Amino acid sequence: MPQQVDVSTIINFRDLGGIPLVGNSAVRPGLLLRSGQLDRLDPQADPAVAALGIHTVVDLRTEHERRERPDRLPDGARLIVADVMAAMAGMASQQGSPENAAPARLETVLGNPATAEEYLGDGKAEKLMADTYRAFVTSESACHAYRMLLTTLAEPDCGPLLFHCTAGKDRTGWAATVILLLLGADVSAAEREYLAVVPAVRAAFAPHVERFTAVGGNPDIADAILGVRPAYLAAALEEMHRVHGDVESYVRDGLGIPDTAVDRIRARCIA
């Protein structure tokens, strides 16, 4: 089972340590950490943060998200920016429809019920999310971002690494899935970890949903955008298998990570 730490100032924080892998092994605790945005982090007020010894933070968010809610880094940590949705968010901004980059623009998407209904009603939200997950596998900015994440993880001085986005469920969820599969977790274990964030995400974003529905917003749209659904992860996995065949080929050929770097990641992260 994952090793969980009570870190009150980090949204949706999880340690992947303890997740079972093939060969009666598991992910080594304290090295692979995931979360939502770090804008509320206060290491002085939360001693559990300091105890983690986080050395590297990989921020998967867009420029807009980073500007609106900058990370507050743990003492001594370095920041790596790896914008998964740079291409998607940029295109949406040019088209004047930020709903097309919904995972990166939660406040905008849930800010106007009429606009949300126009762009995301009648099942369009679910289709958008599935298409976004497929783009995690194939878009140039996503491949660059996940390459940066894995390359950083392979560095000798990486130390405990925390990777995050805003809610810690979509971009972060795919990152966690790829890492777990690469380390030797089976698909069911990776899916369990993906779905395990549901309570934390619901709690963190309940105020957004309440404000949206209070002014007439469709709760089904909010649930589709903020939901953590097996169908979304399945869309990314299907795209990975369609384009690359398996996770090792995706990492090697799609992300450009050499086998030597994968070997270093496995040596460090498998207990």
Secondary structure as UniProt FT lines:
FT   TURN            8..9
FT   TURN            11..12
FT   STRAND          14..15
FT   TURN            17..18
FT   STRAND          20..21
FT   TURN            22..24
FT   STRAND          25..27
FT   TURN            29..31
FT   STRAND          32..35
FT   TURN            39..40
FT   TURN            43..45
FT   HELIX           47..52
FT   STRAND          56..59
FT   HELIX           63..68
FT   TURN            75..76
FT   STRAND          78..81
FT   TURN            84..85
FT   HELIX           86..95
FT   HELIX           98..104
FT   HELIX           106..109
FT   TURN            110..111
FT   HELIX           113..120
FT   TURN            121..123
FT   HELIX           124..138
FT   HELIX           140..153
FT   TURN            156..157
FT   STRAND          161..164
FT   HELIX           171..183
FT   HELIX           187..195
FT   TURN            196..197
FT   HELIX           198..214
FT   TURN            215..216
FT   HELIX           219..226
FT   HELIX           230..243
FT   HELIX           247..249
FT   HELIX           250..254
FT   HELIX           259..269
//
